[in-house]
Amino acid sequence: MRAEAAGGDHGAAQRRLVYLTPLPELDVPEELDQLEAELIRLFQLPPKAATDASHLGMAMLHRMDYLLTWNCRHPVNATLQKDLHDYCRYHNLHFPIVCTPETLIQLKP
């Protein structure tokens, strides 16, 4: 996932990487590819949104409480979140709260 943060505008990438460098990298579970494909199918995501499905799958498999995103089109969409909740419940998977940084800040008093 660091490769994604390193892309784009060089200056912005350097600023992002400063925050990511001290963080440990998560292992990539074997189930991720299958889960990613299921999420793409479930949400009918376009090919360019495969990274969203991968991030979501990692959050689910690593039992993260929150997945922060600025992408409000796919993972933060309320209708899609309900479908995700139902999917997680049916498959006994962890359901992370997918939100923007702004909404997470509002959650914390």
N, CA, C and O atoms as a Tinker XYZ file with bonds, in Angstrom:
   436  protein
     1  N      0.822000   -1.187000    0.000000    73     2
     2  CA     0.000000    0.000000    0.000000    64     1     3
     3  C      0.872000    1.259000    0.000000    63     2     4     5
     4  O      0.414000    2.338000   -0.376000    81     3
     5  N      2.127000    1.111000    0.423000    73     3     6
     6  CA     3.024000    2.265000    0.382000    64     5     7
     7  C      3.268000    2.717000   -1.053000    63     6     8     9
     8  O      3.475000    3.903000   -1.311000    81     7
     9  N      3.243000    1.772000   -1.978000    73     7    10
    10  CA     3.459000    2.116000   -3.382000    64     9    11
    11  C      2.376000    3.075000   -3.857000    63    10    12    13
    12  O      2.659000    3.995000   -4.625000    81    11
    13  N      1.164000    2.876000   -3.421000    73    11    14
    14  CA     0.076000    3.775000   -3.798000    64    13    15
    15  C      0.318000    5.169000   -3.225000    63    14    16    17
    16  O      0.122000    6.171000   -3.914000    81    15
    17  N      0.743000    5.231000   -1.972000    73    15    18
    18  CA     1.009000    6.521000   -1.326000    64    17    19
    19  C      2.186000    7.240000   -1.979000    63    18    20    21
    20  O      2.260000    8.469000   -1.952000    81    19
    21  N      3.100000    6.479000   -2.560000    73    19    22
    22  CA     4.276000    7.068000   -3.189000    64    21    23
    23  C      3.989000    7.598000   -4.590000    63    22    24    25
    24  O      4.832000    8.274000   -5.181000    81    23
    25  N      2.814000    7.300000   -5.121000    73    23    26
    26  CA     2.466000    7.734000   -6.472000    64    25    27
    27  C      1.950000    9.157000   -6.506000    63    26    28    29
    28  O      1.749000    9.799000   -5.475000    81    27
    29  N      1.743000    9.627000   -7.716000    73    27    30
    30  CA     1.187000   10.968000   -7.901000    64    29    31
    31  C      2.215000   12.056000   -7.753000    63    30    32    33
    32  O      3.403000   11.847000   -8.001000    81    31
    33  N      1.753000   13.216000   -7.349000    73    31    34
    34  CA     2.615000   14.385000   -7.167000    64    33    35
    35  C      3.751000   14.058000   -6.208000    63    34    36    37
    36  O      3.520000   13.576000   -5.099000    81    35
    37  N      4.981000   14.324000   -6.644000    73    35    38
    38  CA     6.164000   13.951000   -5.857000    64    37    39
    39  C      6.172000   14.602000   -4.470000    63    38    40    41
    40  O      6.438000   13.930000   -3.473000    81    39
    41  N      5.888000   15.882000   -4.404000    73    39    42
    42  CA     5.888000   16.578000   -3.116000    64    41    43
    43  C      4.835000   16.029000   -2.172000    63    42    44    45
    44  O      5.102000   15.817000   -0.989000    81    43
    45  N      3.629000   15.796000   -2.697000    73    43    46
    46  CA     2.544000   15.245000   -1.879000    64    45    47
    47  C      2.888000   13.825000   -1.436000    63    46    48    49
    48  O      2.608000   13.439000   -0.301000    81    47
    49  N      3.491000   13.057000   -2.328000    73    47    50
    50  CA     3.880000   11.681000   -1.985000    64    49    51
    51  C      4.905000   11.690000   -0.845000    63    50    52    53
    52  O      4.815000   10.874000    0.072000    81    51
    53  N      5.859000   12.588000   -0.896000    73    51    54
    54  CA     6.865000   12.669000    0.168000    64    53    55
    55  C      6.223000   13.008000    1.508000    63    54    56    57
    56  O      6.592000   12.453000    2.542000    81    55
    57  N      5.265000   13.917000    1.479000    73    55    58
    58  CA     4.564000   14.281000    2.727000    64    57    59
    59  C      3.770000   13.099000    3.280000    63    58    60    61
    60  O      3.727000   12.897000    4.493000    81    59
    61  N      3.137000   12.314000    2.396000    73    59    62
    62  CA     2.392000   11.131000    2.843000    64    61    63
    63  C      3.331000   10.089000    3.433000    63    62    64    65
    64  O      3.045000    9.499000    4.475000    81    63
    65  N      4.438000    9.872000    2.769000    73    63    66
    66  CA     5.359000    8.817000    3.203000    64    65    67
    67  C      5.999000    9.117000    4.552000    63    66    68    69
    68  O      6.354000    8.191000    5.282000    81    67
    69  N      6.152000   10.387000    4.895000    73    67    70
    70  CA     6.690000   10.751000    6.214000    64    69    71
    71  C      5.832000   10.130000    7.314000    63    70    72    73
    72  O      6.355000    9.646000    8.318000    81    71
    73  N      4.513000   10.148000    7.120000    73    71    74
    74  CA     3.603000    9.598000    8.125000    64    73    75
    75  C      3.550000    8.075000    8.086000    63    74    76    77
    76  O      3.298000    7.435000    9.107000    81    75
    77  N      3.785000    7.498000    6.924000    73    75    78
    78  CA     3.676000    6.047000    6.789000    64    77    79
    79  C      4.944000    5.296000    7.181000    63    78    80    81
    80  O      4.877000    4.141000    7.601000    81    79
    81  N      6.083000    5.937000    7.048000    73    79    82
    82  CA     7.354000    5.260000    7.277000    64    81    83
    83  C      7.445000    4.570000    8.633000    63    82    84    85
    84  O      7.893000    3.424000    8.682000    81    83
    85  N      7.047000    5.202000    9.734000    73    83    86
    86  CA     7.195000    4.514000   11.028000    64    85    87
    87  C      6.161000    3.411000   11.274000    63    86    88    89
    88  O      6.298000    2.644000   12.227000    81    87
    89  N      5.145000    3.323000   10.441000    73    87    90
    90  CA     4.093000    2.332000   10.669000    64    89    91
    91  C      4.505000    0.961000   10.141000    63    90    92    93
    92  O      5.118000    0.864000    9.078000    81    91
    93  N      4.175000   -0.091000   10.871000    73    91    94
    94  CA     4.493000   -1.435000   10.366000    64    93    95
    95  C      3.590000   -1.782000    9.192000    63    94    96    97
    96  O      2.459000   -1.303000    9.104000    81    95
    97  N      4.093000   -2.613000    8.298000    73    95    98
    98  CA     3.278000   -3.072000    7.173000    64    97    99
    99  C      2.516000   -4.309000    7.596000    63    98   100   101
   100  O      3.043000   -5.163000    8.308000    81    99
   101  N      1.287000   -4.400000    7.160000    73    99   102
   102  CA     0.470000   -5.571000    7.453000    64   101   103
   103  C      0.797000   -6.688000    6.473000    63   102   104   105
   104  O      1.149000   -6.437000    5.320000    81   103
   105  N      0.676000   -7.927000    6.948000    73   103   106
   106  CA     0.837000   -9.041000    6.022000    64   105   107
   107  C     -0.391000   -9.090000    5.116000    63   106   108   109
   108  O     -1.468000   -8.620000    5.482000    81   107
   109  N     -0.213000   -9.655000    3.953000    73   107   110
   110  CA    -1.313000   -9.786000    3.003000    64   109   111
   111  C     -1.850000  -11.213000    3.128000    63   110   112   113
   112  O     -1.204000  -12.162000    2.683000    81   111
   113  N     -3.026000  -11.364000    3.731000    73   111   114
   114  CA    -3.579000  -12.708000    3.921000    64   113   115
   115  C     -3.861000  -13.408000    2.596000    63   114   116   117
   116  O     -4.181000  -12.764000    1.597000    81   115
   117  N     -3.739000  -14.727000    2.599000    73   115   118
   118  CA    -3.998000  -15.517000    1.394000    64   117   119
   119  C     -5.407000  -15.298000    0.868000    63   118   120   121
   120  O     -5.636000  -15.356000   -0.340000    81   119
   121  N     -6.346000  -15.047000    1.761000    73   119   122
   122  CA    -7.744000  -14.891000    1.372000    64   121   123
   123  C     -8.038000  -13.575000    0.676000    63   122   124   125
   124  O     -9.136000  -13.395000    0.148000    81   123
   125  N     -7.091000  -12.653000    0.660000    73   123   126
   126  CA    -7.373000  -11.313000    0.146000    64   125   127
   127  C     -7.826000  -11.325000   -1.305000    63   126   128   129
   128  O     -8.798000  -10.649000   -1.644000    81   127
   129  N     -7.158000  -12.067000   -2.165000    73   127   130
   130  CA    -7.529000  -12.060000   -3.591000    64   129   131
   131  C     -8.975000  -12.508000   -3.795000    63   130   132   133
   132  O     -9.717000  -11.887000   -4.555000    81   131
   133  N     -9.373000  -13.582000   -3.120000    73   131   134
   134  CA   -10.736000  -14.080000   -3.247000    64   133   135
   135  C    -11.740000  -13.071000   -2.686000    63   134   136   137
   136  O    -12.780000  -12.826000   -3.297000    81   135
   137  N    -11.431000  -12.485000   -1.521000    73   135   138
   138  CA   -12.320000  -11.501000   -0.916000    64   137   139
   139  C    -12.431000  -10.257000   -1.797000    63   138   140   141
   140  O    -13.521000   -9.713000   -1.977000    81   139
   141  N    -11.314000   -9.817000   -2.339000    73   139   142
   142  CA   -11.323000   -8.653000   -3.236000    64   141   143
   143  C    -12.243000   -8.904000   -4.428000    63   142   144   145
   144  O    -13.030000   -8.034000   -4.799000    81   143
   145  N    -12.146000  -10.085000   -5.026000    73   143   146
   146  CA   -13.002000  -10.426000   -6.166000    64   145   147
   147  C    -14.479000  -10.440000   -5.755000    63   146   148   149
   148  O    -15.342000   -9.987000   -6.508000    81   147
   149  N    -14.761000  -10.957000   -4.566000    73   147   150
   150  CA   -16.140000  -10.971000   -4.072000    64   149   151
   151  C    -16.672000   -9.560000   -3.855000    63   150   152   153
   152  O    -17.820000   -9.269000   -4.192000    81   151
   153  N    -15.850000   -8.690000   -3.298000    73   151   154
   154  CA   -16.271000   -7.311000   -3.055000    64   153   155
   155  C    -16.509000   -6.560000   -4.363000    63   154   156   157
   156  O    -17.447000   -5.770000   -4.469000    81   155
   157  N    -15.665000   -6.806000   -5.348000    73   155   158
   158  CA   -15.850000   -6.186000   -6.666000    64   157   159
   159  C    -17.172000   -6.658000   -7.270000    63   158   160   161
   160  O    -17.917000   -5.862000   -7.842000    81   159
   161  N    -17.458000   -7.957000   -7.140000    73   159   162
   162  CA   -18.709000   -8.504000   -7.665000    64   161   163
   163  C    -19.901000   -7.949000   -6.884000    63   162   164   165
   164  O    -20.883000   -7.501000   -7.475000    81   163
   165  N    -19.808000   -7.983000   -5.549000    73   163   166
   166  CA   -20.902000   -7.527000   -4.696000    64   165   167
   167  C    -21.278000   -6.077000   -4.983000    63   166   168   169
   168  O    -22.459000   -5.753000   -5.112000    81   167
   169  N    -20.287000   -5.216000   -5.082000    73   167   170
   170  CA   -20.531000   -3.793000   -5.272000    64   169   171
   171  C    -20.545000   -3.376000   -6.738000    63   170   172   173
   172  O    -20.761000   -2.206000   -7.052000    81   171
   173  N    -20.313000   -4.341000   -7.640000    73   171   174
   174  CA   -20.270000   -4.053000   -9.068000    64   173   175
   175  C    -19.311000   -2.895000   -9.352000    63   174   176   177
   176  O    -19.638000   -1.945000  -10.063000    81   175
   177  N    -18.119000   -3.012000   -8.771000    73   175   178
   178  CA   -17.115000   -1.955000   -8.905000    64   177   179
   179  C    -16.445000   -2.016000  -10.269000    63   178   180   181
   180  O    -16.235000   -3.101000  -10.811000    81   179
   181  N    -16.113000   -0.864000  -10.825000    73   179   182
   182  CA   -15.354000   -0.853000  -12.075000    64   181   183
   183  C    -13.912000   -1.294000  -11.799000    63   182   184   185
   184  O    -13.452000   -1.220000  -10.659000    81   183
   185  N    -13.201000   -1.749000  -12.831000    73   183   186
   186  CA   -11.825000   -2.222000  -12.643000    64   185   187
   187  C    -10.913000   -1.223000  -11.928000    63   186   188   189
   188  O    -10.031000   -1.621000  -11.167000    81   187
   189  N    -11.126000    0.086000  -12.172000    73   187   190
   190  CA   -10.260000    1.084000  -11.535000    64   189   191
   191  C    -10.488000    1.158000  -10.024000    63   190   192   193
   192  O     -9.699000    1.785000   -9.316000    81   191
   193  N    -11.542000    0.535000   -9.524000    73   191   194
   194  CA   -11.835000    0.565000   -8.085000    64   193   195
   195  C    -11.333000   -0.688000   -7.364000    63   194   196   197
   196  O    -11.676000   -0.910000   -6.202000    81   195
   197  N    -10.529000   -1.504000   -8.038000    73   195   198
   198  CA   -10.005000   -2.722000   -7.409000    64   197   199
   199  C     -9.190000   -2.399000   -6.168000    63   198   200   201
   200  O     -9.192000   -3.175000   -5.212000    81   199
   201  N     -8.498000   -1.278000   -6.163000    73   199   202
   202  CA    -7.716000   -0.883000   -4.993000    64   201   203
   203  C     -8.628000   -0.634000   -3.797000    63   202   204   205
   204  O     -8.273000   -0.971000   -2.668000    81   203
   205  N     -9.797000   -0.047000   -4.034000    73   203   206
   206  CA   -10.766000    0.153000   -2.947000    64   205   207
   207  C    -11.152000   -1.182000   -2.333000    63   206   208   209
   208  O    -11.209000   -1.315000   -1.110000    81   207
   209  N    -11.416000   -2.167000   -3.179000    73   207   210
   210  CA   -11.798000   -3.494000   -2.699000    64   209   211
   211  C    -10.654000   -4.133000   -1.917000    63   210   212   213
   212  O    -10.887000   -4.807000   -0.914000    81   211
   213  N     -9.434000   -3.926000   -2.369000    73   211   214
   214  CA    -8.271000   -4.468000   -1.670000    64   213   215
   215  C     -8.116000   -3.837000   -0.285000    63   214   216   217
   216  O     -7.882000   -4.541000    0.697000    81   215
   217  N     -8.245000   -2.525000   -0.210000    73   215   218
   218  CA    -8.147000   -1.833000    1.081000    64   217   219
   219  C     -9.249000   -2.308000    2.030000    63   218   220   221
   220  O     -9.003000   -2.559000    3.210000    81   219
   221  N    -10.442000   -2.425000    1.506000    73   219   222
   222  CA   -11.565000   -2.876000    2.318000    64   221   223
   223  C    -11.335000   -4.305000    2.805000    63   222   224   225
   224  O    -11.580000   -4.619000    3.970000    81   223
   225  N    -10.867000   -5.160000    1.912000    73   223   226
   226  CA   -10.567000   -6.542000    2.294000    64   225   227
   227  C     -9.500000   -6.619000    3.377000    63   226   228   229
   228  O     -9.619000   -7.410000    4.312000    81   227
   229  N     -8.467000   -5.808000    3.257000    73   227   230
   230  CA    -7.417000   -5.789000    4.295000    64   229   231
   231  C     -7.999000   -5.343000    5.632000    63   230   232   233
   232  O     -7.672000   -5.914000    6.672000    81   231
   233  N     -8.852000   -4.333000    5.612000    73   231   234
   234  CA    -9.468000   -3.858000    6.852000    64   233   235
   235  C    -10.338000   -4.945000    7.479000    63   234   236   237
   236  O    -10.354000   -5.110000    8.699000    81   235
   237  N    -11.054000   -5.677000    6.645000    73   235   238
   238  CA   -11.908000   -6.755000    7.150000    64   237   239
   239  C    -11.075000   -7.888000    7.735000    63   238   240   241
   240  O    -11.336000   -8.350000    8.846000    81   239
   241  N    -10.078000   -8.331000    6.989000    73   239   242
   242  CA    -9.280000   -9.489000    7.415000    64   241   243
   243  C     -8.383000   -9.181000    8.606000    63   242   244   245
   244  O     -8.078000  -10.070000    9.402000    81   243
   245  N     -7.958000   -7.929000    8.733000    73   243   246
   246  CA    -7.122000   -7.535000    9.875000    64   245   247
   247  C     -7.957000   -6.969000   11.027000    63   246   248   249
   248  O     -7.418000   -6.483000   12.021000    81   247
   249  N     -9.265000   -7.042000   10.875000    73   247   250
   250  CA   -10.196000   -6.642000   11.934000    64   249   251
   251  C     -9.958000   -5.207000   12.411000    63   250   252   253
   252  O     -9.907000   -4.928000   13.609000    81   251
   253  N     -9.816000   -4.311000   11.438000    73   251   254
   254  CA    -9.632000   -2.893000   11.752000    64   253   255
   255  C    -10.974000   -2.282000   12.122000    63   254   256   257
   256  O    -11.999000   -2.622000   11.531000    81   255
   257  N    -10.970000   -1.386000   13.094000    73   255   258
   258  CA   -12.205000   -0.720000   13.491000    64   257   259
   259  C    -12.669000    0.268000   12.431000    63   258   260   261
   260  O    -13.866000    0.376000   12.162000    81   259
   261  N    -11.728000    0.989000   11.828000    73   259   262
   262  CA   -12.061000    2.031000   10.859000    64   261   263
   263  C    -11.204000    1.897000    9.611000    63   262   264   265
   264  O    -10.040000    1.501000    9.676000    81   263
   265  N    -11.794000    2.232000    8.486000    73   263   266
   266  CA   -11.071000    2.382000    7.228000    64   265   267
   267  C    -11.343000    3.801000    6.751000    63   266   268   269
   268  O    -12.467000    4.139000    6.378000    81   267
   269  N    -10.306000    4.622000    6.766000    73   267   270
   270  CA   -10.450000    6.016000    6.335000    64   269   271
   271  C    -10.264000    6.120000    4.833000    63   270   272   273
   272  O     -9.383000    5.484000    4.254000    81   271
   273  N    -11.099000    6.923000    4.216000    73   271   274
   274  CA   -11.003000    7.133000    2.781000    64   273   275
   275  C    -11.538000    8.517000    2.436000    63   274   276   277
   276  O    -12.359000    9.084000    3.158000    81   275
   277  N    -11.059000    9.040000    1.331000    73   275   278
   278  CA   -11.632000   10.275000    0.798000    64   277   279
   279  C    -12.534000    9.934000   -0.388000    63   278   280   281
   280  O    -13.135000   10.824000   -0.990000    81   279
   281  N    -12.627000    8.660000   -0.718000    73   279   282
   282  CA   -13.435000    8.205000   -1.839000    64   281   283
   283  C    -14.867000    8.007000   -1.365000    63   282   284   285
   284  O    -15.166000    6.996000   -0.731000    81   283
   285  N    -15.740000    8.928000   -1.652000    73   283   286
   286  CA   -17.137000    8.851000   -1.210000    64   285   287
   287  C    -18.029000    8.158000   -2.234000    63   286   288   289
   288  O    -19.224000    7.979000   -1.998000    81   287
   289  N    -17.466000    7.775000   -3.348000    73   287   290
   290  CA   -18.282000    7.157000   -4.400000    64   289   291
   291  C    -18.538000    5.683000   -4.133000    63   290   292   293
   292  O    -19.649000    5.201000   -4.355000    81   291
   293  N    -17.530000    4.960000   -3.660000    73   291   294
   294  CA   -17.721000    3.527000   -3.460000    64   293   295
   295  C    -17.828000    3.137000   -1.992000    63   294   296   297
   296  O    -18.932000    2.877000   -1.515000    81   295
   297  N    -16.721000    3.088000   -1.264000    73   295   298
   298  CA   -16.817000    2.490000    0.072000    64   297   299
   299  C    -17.607000    3.290000    1.100000    63   298   300   301
   300  O    -18.124000    2.698000    2.047000    81   299
   301  N    -17.722000    4.592000    0.960000    73   299   302
   302  CA   -18.412000    5.387000    1.979000    64   301   303
   303  C    -19.905000    5.506000    1.676000    63   302   304   305
   304  O    -20.679000    5.944000    2.527000    81   303
   305  N    -20.301000    5.128000    0.494000    73   303   306
   306  CA   -21.699000    5.184000    0.101000    64   305   307
   307  C    -22.556000    4.384000    1.083000    63   306   308   309
   308  O    -22.277000    3.210000    1.324000    81   307
   309  N    -23.590000    5.001000    1.649000    73   307   310
   310  CA   -24.401000    4.371000    2.697000    64   309   311
   311  C    -25.087000    3.097000    2.220000    63   310   312   313
   312  O    -25.175000    2.127000    2.973000    81   311
   313  N    -25.570000    3.083000    0.997000    73   311   314
   314  CA   -26.226000    1.890000    0.470000    64   313   315
   315  C    -25.232000    0.743000    0.369000    63   314   316   317
   316  O    -25.544000   -0.393000    0.727000    81   315
   317  N    -24.041000    1.045000   -0.118000    73   315   318
   318  CA   -23.016000    0.007000   -0.225000    64   317   319
   319  C    -22.588000   -0.480000    1.156000    63   318   320   321
   320  O    -22.296000   -1.664000    1.325000    81   319
   321  N    -22.546000    0.403000    2.134000    73   319   322
   322  CA   -22.157000   -0.014000    3.479000    64   321   323
   323  C    -23.176000   -0.986000    4.068000    63   322   324   325
   324  O    -22.797000   -1.920000    4.774000    81   323
   325  N    -24.453000   -0.781000    3.791000    73   323   326
   326  CA   -25.461000   -1.716000    4.281000    64   325   327
   327  C    -25.241000   -3.087000    3.652000    63   326   328   329
   328  O    -25.302000   -4.110000    4.335000    81   327
   329  N    -24.985000   -3.101000    2.341000    73   327   330
   330  CA   -24.713000   -4.375000    1.665000    64   329   331
   331  C    -23.459000   -5.030000    2.232000    63   330   332   333
   332  O    -23.415000   -6.248000    2.407000    81   331
   333  N    -22.442000   -4.225000    2.518000    73   331   334
   334  CA   -21.216000   -4.759000    3.115000    64   333   335
   335  C    -21.505000   -5.342000    4.495000    63   334   336   337
   336  O    -21.026000   -6.427000    4.824000    81   335
   337  N    -22.276000   -4.636000    5.290000    73   335   338
   338  CA   -22.632000   -5.126000    6.622000    64   337   339
   339  C    -23.340000   -6.474000    6.515000    63   338   340   341
   340  O    -23.015000   -7.409000    7.246000    81   339
   341  N    -24.300000   -6.572000    5.612000    73   339   342
   342  CA   -25.025000   -7.832000    5.418000    64   341   343
   343  C    -24.076000   -8.945000    4.970000    63   342   344   345
   344  O    -24.169000  -10.074000    5.452000    81   343
   345  N    -23.165000   -8.626000    4.049000    73   343   346
   346  CA   -22.190000   -9.605000    3.557000    64   345   347
   347  C    -21.296000  -10.092000    4.693000    63   346   348   349
   348  O    -21.071000  -11.293000    4.847000    81   347
   349  N    -20.796000   -9.161000    5.477000    73   347   350
   350  CA   -19.916000   -9.523000    6.595000    64   349   351
   351  C    -20.649000  -10.390000    7.611000    63   350   352   353
   352  O    -20.108000  -11.374000    8.116000    81   351
   353  N    -21.855000  -10.018000    7.893000    73   351   354
   354  CA   -22.644000  -10.781000    8.864000    64   353   355
   355  C    -22.889000  -12.203000    8.357000    63   354   356   357
   356  O    -22.738000  -13.163000    9.112000    81   355
   357  N    -23.260000  -12.342000    7.101000    73   355   358
   358  CA   -23.542000  -13.645000    6.513000    64   357   359
   359  C    -22.300000  -14.529000    6.498000    63   358   360   361
   360  O    -22.384000  -15.728000    6.765000    81   359
   361  N    -21.146000  -13.937000    6.184000    73   359   362
   362  CA   -19.897000  -14.693000    6.062000    64   361   363
   363  C    -19.064000  -14.688000    7.346000    63   362   364   365
   364  O    -17.928000  -15.161000    7.362000    81   363
   365  N    -19.638000  -14.153000    8.409000    73   363   366
   366  CA   -18.946000  -14.083000    9.701000    64   365   367
   367  C    -17.587000  -13.380000    9.571000    63   366   368   369
   368  O    -16.572000  -13.866000   10.068000    81   367
   369  N    -17.593000  -12.238000    8.898000    73   367   370
   370  CA   -16.394000  -11.423000    8.719000    64   369   371
   371  C    -16.526000  -10.141000    9.534000    63   370   372   373
   372  O    -17.629000   -9.702000    9.861000    81   371
   373  N    -15.391000   -9.563000    9.848000    73   371   374
   374  CA   -15.373000   -8.297000   10.581000    64   373   375
   375  C    -15.889000   -7.178000    9.685000    63   374   376   377
   376  O    -15.571000   -7.123000    8.497000    81   375
   377  N    -16.688000   -6.288000   10.266000    73   375   378
   378  CA   -17.247000   -5.151000    9.533000    64   377   379
   379  C    -16.577000   -3.867000   10.009000    63   378   380   381
   380  O    -16.892000   -3.375000   11.093000    81   379
   381  N    -15.648000   -3.310000    9.206000    73   379   382
   382  CA   -15.026000   -2.044000    9.597000    64   381   383
   383  C    -15.948000   -0.872000    9.265000    63   382   384   385
   384  O    -16.718000   -0.927000    8.306000    81   383
   385  N    -15.862000    0.166000   10.052000    73   383   386
   386  CA   -16.586000    1.394000    9.736000    64   385   387
   387  C    -15.769000    2.139000    8.698000    63   386   388   389
   388  O    -14.615000    2.493000    8.940000    81   387
   389  N    -16.369000    2.376000    7.542000    73   387   390
   390  CA   -15.696000    3.072000    6.454000    64   389   391
   391  C    -16.173000    4.515000    6.485000    63   390   392   393
   392  O    -17.366000    4.790000    6.365000    81   391
   393  N    -15.223000    5.435000    6.649000    73   391   394
   394  CA   -15.608000    6.845000    6.792000    64   393   395
   395  C    -14.492000    7.749000    6.288000    63   394   396   397
   396  O    -13.363000    7.319000    6.052000    81   395
   397  N    -14.849000    9.001000    6.135000    73   395   398
   398  CA   -13.847000   10.004000    5.774000    64   397   399
   399  C    -13.151000   10.467000    7.055000    63   398   400   401
   400  O    -13.705000   10.303000    8.142000    81   399
   401  N    -11.958000   11.036000    6.953000    73   399   402
   402  CA   -11.309000   11.553000    8.152000    64   401   403
   403  C    -12.180000   12.575000    8.894000    63   402   404   405
   404  O    -12.182000   12.627000   10.124000    81   403
   405  N    -12.909000   13.375000    8.135000    73   403   406
   406  CA   -13.752000   14.402000    8.769000    64   405   407
   407  C    -14.841000   13.772000    9.627000    63   406   408   409
   408  O    -15.115000   14.245000   10.730000    81   407
   409  N    -15.464000   12.708000    9.126000    73   407   410
   410  CA   -16.522000   12.088000    9.913000    64   409   411
   411  C    -15.956000   11.327000   11.102000    63   410   412   413
   412  O    -16.624000   11.222000   12.132000    81   411
   413  N    -14.758000   10.799000   10.991000    73   411   414
   414  CA   -14.140000   10.121000   12.135000    64   413   415
   415  C    -13.850000   11.132000   13.239000    63   414   416   417
   416  O    -14.091000   10.860000   14.415000    81   415
   417  N    -13.340000   12.280000   12.864000    73   415   418
   418  CA   -13.053000   13.317000   13.851000    64   417   419
   419  C    -14.329000   13.733000   14.567000    63   418   420   421
   420  O    -14.311000   14.001000   15.768000    81   419
   421  N    -15.437000   13.787000   13.835000    73   419   422
   422  CA   -16.714000   14.149000   14.435000    64   421   423
   423  C    -17.220000   13.083000   15.393000    63   422   424   425
   424  O    -17.984000   13.389000   16.309000    81   423
   425  N    -16.804000   11.825000   15.193000    73   423   426
   426  CA   -17.215000   10.738000   16.066000    64   425   427
   427  C    -16.572000   10.849000   17.437000    63   426   428   429
   428  O    -17.173000   10.468000   18.441000    81   427
   429  N    -15.370000   11.363000   17.481000    73   427   430
   430  CA   -14.612000   11.458000   18.735000    64   429   431
   431  C    -14.903000   12.777000   19.417000    63   430   432   433
   432  O    -14.733000   13.833000   18.808000    81   431
   433  N    -15.352000   12.744000   20.709000    73   431   434
   434  CA   -15.628000   14.018000   21.415000    64   433   435
   435  C    -14.362000   14.779000   21.713000    63   434   436
   436  O    -14.414000   15.861000   22.297000    81   435
